[in-house]
Amino acid sequence: MHGLNIWQILWDSGFVVKIVLLILVLASVYSWAIIWQKYKQLKLVTEANDKFSDFFRKSNSIADIHKEASENLDSTMGLMFKRGFEELNKIIEKLNQSGKSNFTQHFSAHGFESLERALKAGFNTANEKMDLKVSLLATIGSITPFIGLFGTVWGIIDAFSGLSQGGGSIEAVAPGIAEALVATAVGLAAAIPAVVFYNLFNNQISRINSQMESFSQDFLNLVERTILIKKDQ
């Protein structure tokens, strides 16, 4: 029994099916480019956060931590720290200009809302960078099976249109049906990796977000320990 030559089938396919297959191949190549890019990016972020978190826990100097954050550009925690540190310096500068140096009274009256907003801004900026193009994987995973299905339906219609004219046989339409089914297979081949890595990246980003949320509390604790207590002694 002789199998069908898949490359010959694709070469002999109709114009519409060829366009569908081209779209699916381009979508697959683009999704793999995104996957590789996000994999490298999130790996760098994870390693940078581990390094910064370790330095943060061991250091007692807020200035040294800021220096580390400025040098560790891949760390999302470092980005949050810089935003919080900049806001803290603005508060200190305003208090000094107004002649009010009692930090405890200021934060007792106004709370840490300004620092929390600065940390949240850093959090959002980091998330924008991590989420960039990830949603495209979901889009590719959602639409490519339907594009492939369209190619399949079109190919089957084209194959059976020959039978409607009479004189056809199953041997005559078999290549056309096989050609049509290839479109569905290619659509699934493009969709499955995109969906898998979309879920993997989302889970990884969620873990990083949880770490950043915990870090925001650690930053406020650091401010209270190293700035407020020392200034009021």
N, C-alpha and C positions, 0 to 999 in steps of 0.2 A: 504494500500500500504506500502510495507516494503522498507526502504532505504538501501543503500549499507553501509556496515561496512568499514569505511575508514581505520582503523587499519588492518583489515583483508586483504583489498586490497593491502596495502603497504607490508604486510608480504608475500603475495602471488605474489608480483611483480617479474619481471625478474631481473637477475643479473645486467644488464646494468642500468636499471631504479633505482635499489637500490644504485648503485654507484653514479648515478647522484644526487639522493636525499641526500646521505651522503655528497657529495661535497657542495650542496646548504645549508644544515644545518650547516656545518662547516663555510661556508662563512658568513652565517647570524650571528652565534655566534661571529665570529671574528669582524664583522662590529659593533655589539653592544658593544663589548669590546672597540673598537676604539672610538665609540660615547661617552661612559661613560668617558673614559680617557680624550678626548678632551673637553668635557663639563666641567669637573672639572678644567682642565688646563686653559681654557679661562675664566672661572669664577674667578679663582685666579688672572689671569693677569689683568682683568678688575677692580677687587677690589684693587689690588696693585697699578695700575696706578691712580685710583681715589685718593688713599691715598697719593701717591707721588706727584701728581699734586697739591693737596691741600697744602701740605707742601711747595712745590716749590713756589707757589704764595704768601704764607704768610712769607716765610723766606727771609731775606736780606743778609744772610751769605752764600757764595758759599761753605765754608768749612762744614757748618752744612748740606747743601743740599747733599754734597758728602757723609757725614756720613749716612744720611738717605738712599741714593742710595745704599750704601754698605750693609746696613742692610735689605733693602727691595728687596730681591733677585728675587721675582716674577714679579717685575715691568719692563716692556720693556723700559719705559721712563727712569727708573733708570739705566738700562744697557747703554742706549745711553748717559746719562749724564756722567757716569763713563768713557766711551770711549772719550768723548769730553774733560772732565776734565784732563784725563791723557795726551792727546795731548797738551792741553794748558800748563800744567806743563812742558812738554818737550820743548815747544817754549820758555817759560820764562827762563828755565835753559840754553838753548842755547844763548839767548840774554844776560843773566848775564855773561856767560863765555866769550862772545865776547866783553863785556864792553858796549853793546848797550842796554840801558834800556828804550828807547823811543818806547813804544808799538804802539803808534799811527802811527809813521813812518813805522814800520814793517808791520802792517796790511794794511796801505794805499798802500804800495808797493806790497805786496803779497796777500792782501785780506784774506778772511776767508776760503780759499779753504782747507787748512790742517784740520781745525776744521770741516768743512763740510764733508770731507772724513771720519774723525773719527766717526762723527755722523752717516754717511751712513753705516759704517762698523757695528756699533751697531744695526742699523735698520735691516740690512741683517741678522745678527746673531739671533736677536729676531724673525724675520720672519721664519728662518729655523726651529726654535723650534716650532713655532705655526703651520706651514704648515706640520710638520712631520706627516705622515700617513693619512692626510686629503685626499690626492689624491687617497689613497687606497679605500676610500668610493666611489669615482667616478668610480673606476675600478670595484668594486663589483656591484655597481648599473648598470653598463653598460653590464657586461658579464653574470650575473646570469639569466636574462630573456632568454638569448640565450642558456645557459646550460639547463635550464628548458625546453625550446622549443625542444632541442635535445632529451631530455628524453621523451617528448611527442611524437615526430615523431617516435622515436624508438619503443615506446610502442604501437603506433597505427599500425605500420608495423607488429609488433609481433602479435598483436591481429587479424589483418586481414589475416595473413598468415595461420591461422587455417581454415578460410573460403575457401581459395584457394584449400584446400585439399578435400572439399566437406563435406556435412553433418553438416555444421555449421548453426547457427541461430543468430539473433541479441541478444538473451538472453545469448548466449555463449560468444559473443565478448564484451558485455557491461562492464563486470568487467575489461577487458583489456583496453578498451577505458577510463574508469574512472581512472584506474591506471595511464594511460599515461597523462591525464589532470592534475592529482595531481602534476606532475613534474612542469608544467607551473605555477600552483598556488603557489607552494613553491618557485619557482624562482622569482615570483613577490613579494612574501612576504619578500624575502631577499633583493630585489632591492629597493623597495619603501622607507623603512626607511633610507637606505644608501644614496639615492639621496636627500631626504628631509634634512637630517642632514648635508650632504655635502654643500648644498646651504646655510643653516643656519650658519654653521661654516665659510664659505667663506665671508658671509655678516658681521659677527662679526669681523673677521680678517681685513676686509676692513675698518671697523670703527676704529679699534685699529691703523691701519696704518695711517689713516687720523690724528688721535690724535698725533701719533709720528712725523709725518711730521710738524704739527703745533708746537710741542714741540721743534723741531730742531731750528726753528726760535726764539722761546722764549729763548733757551739756548744762541744763538748768541747775542740776545739783553741783556741778563744777563751779558755776558762777556764784552760787550761794556760799560754797565753801571757801573759794579763793579770793572773791571780791568783797562780798558783803561783810563777812565775818572780820576779815583783816581791816577793812576800812573803818569799821565801827569799834575796833578795839582801842 
